[in-house]
Amino acid sequence: MQAIALPARASLFPRLEIALLFGLSVVYLVRSLWRAQPVQSAEPFFRNLGRLLVALVLISCYVFIFPRIGFFTATFVFIPVFSFVIGFRDAKTLLLGAVLFTVSAWVVFVVLLGRRLPPEALLSAIFGGGA
């Protein structure tokens, strides 16, 4: 409701986020109803405490490092590394997921919202300027 009172450009992100959350919630609801199965009991919430701790360490490292090397570079590296550590092994899918998410984040923040993010250290080193 507060997003309606904001200027048009400022309200774009909250409205986009709400629409995306609503749409994905509907998809998730339909999917869960479509594939409904009996509830399994006595299954532990955390199957592997070691993986959970490694995941928390990786997330902490990501949060610490992305302001220094750039959001897009850190995100592109983080997605496949994190996915691999938690057990996903298909290299093509890991790379494709990293590329798609990083490009999507760039489109949302830079193209749609017109927000400049801190310069990417890797691109600055390669091209000699801000990216």
C-alpha positions in Angstrom: 0.0 0.0 0.0 2.9 2.4 0.7 4.4 1.8 -2.7 1.3 3.4 -4.3 2.2 6.7 -2.7 5.7 6.7 -4.0 6.7 8.4 -7.3 6.4 6.1 -10.3 10.1 5.2 -10.6 10.6 4.6 -6.9 7.5 2.4 -6.7 8.6 0.2 -9.6 10.8 -2.2 -7.5 8.3 -2.8 -4.6 5.5 -3.4 -7.2 7.6 -5.7 -9.3 8.7 -7.6 -6.1 5.1 -8.0 -4.9 3.9 -9.2 -8.4 6.8 -11.6 -8.6 6.1 -13.0 -5.1 2.4 -13.3 -5.8 3.0 -15.0 -9.2 5.6 -17.5 -7.8 3.3 -18.2 -4.8 0.5 -19.2 -7.1 2.8 -21.4 -9.1 4.1 -23.0 -5.9 0.6 -23.6 -4.6 -0.7 -25.1 -7.8 2.4 -27.3 -8.1 2.1 -28.5 -4.5 -1.6 -29.3 -4.9 -0.8 -31.1 -8.2 1.9 -33.3 -6.7 0.3 -33.8 -3.3 1.8 -36.8 -1.4 1.2 -38.1 2.1 3.2 -36.4 4.8 6.3 -38.3 5.9 7.0 -38.2 9.6 10.2 -38.6 11.7 12.4 -37.2 9.0 15.1 -34.8 10.4 14.9 -31.2 9.4 18.7 -31.0 8.9 20.0 -34.1 7.2 23.6 -33.0 7.4 24.8 -30.5 10.0 28.2 -30.2 8.3 26.6 -29.0 5.1 24.5 -26.5 7.0 27.6 -25.1 8.7 29.5 -24.9 5.4 26.5 -23.2 3.7 26.4 -20.6 6.5 30.1 -20.0 6.2 29.8 -19.6 2.4 26.9 -17.2 2.8 28.9 -15.2 5.3 31.9 -15.1 2.9 29.6 -13.9 0.1 28.1 -11.1 2.2 31.6 -10.0 3.3 33.2 -10.2 -0.2 30.6 -8.9 -2.6 31.1 -5.2 -1.6 34.8 -5.6 -2.3 34.8 -7.4 -5.7 31.4 -6.5 -7.0 27.9 -7.9 -6.7 27.7 -9.5 -10.1 31.2 -11.2 -9.9 30.6 -12.5 -6.4 27.1 -13.7 -7.4 28.4 -15.5 -10.5 31.0 -17.3 -8.4 28.8 -17.9 -5.4 25.9 -19.7 -7.1 27.8 -22.7 -8.6 30.1 -23.0 -5.6 27.2 -23.0 -3.1 25.2 -25.4 -5.2 28.1 -27.8 -5.6 28.8 -27.8 -1.8 25.2 -28.6 -1.0 25.3 -31.6 -3.4 24.3 -30.5 -6.9 26.8 -31.9 -9.4 25.6 -31.1 -12.9 28.2 -28.6 -14.1 26.2 -27.4 -17.2 23.2 -26.6 -15.0 25.3 -24.9 -12.4 27.0 -22.6 -15.0 23.7 -21.9 -16.8 22.0 -21.1 -13.4 24.8 -18.7 -12.5 24.7 -17.0 -15.9 20.9 -16.7 -15.9 20.7 -15.4 -12.3 23.5 -12.9 -12.8 22.1 -11.6 -16.0 18.6 -11.4 -14.5 20.0 -9.4 -11.5 21.8 -7.1 -13.9 18.6 -6.5 -15.9 16.5 -5.8 -12.8 19.0 -3.5 -11.1 20.8 -1.7 -13.9 18.3 -1.8 -16.8 14.8 -1.7 -15.1 15.6 0.2 -12.0 18.5 2.3 -13.3 20.6 1.7 -10.2 24.4 1.9 -10.3 26.0 -0.7 -8.2 29.6 -0.5 -6.9 32.1 -1.1 -9.7 33.2 -4.6 -10.4 36.8 -5.1 -9.4 37.4 -7.8 -12.1 36.0 -5.7 -14.9 37.8 -2.6 -13.7 41.1 -4.6 -13.7 40.4 -6.0 -17.2 39.0 -2.9 -18.9 40.7 -0.2 -16.7 37.5 1.6 -15.8 34.2 1.3 -13.9 31.6 -1.2 -14.9 
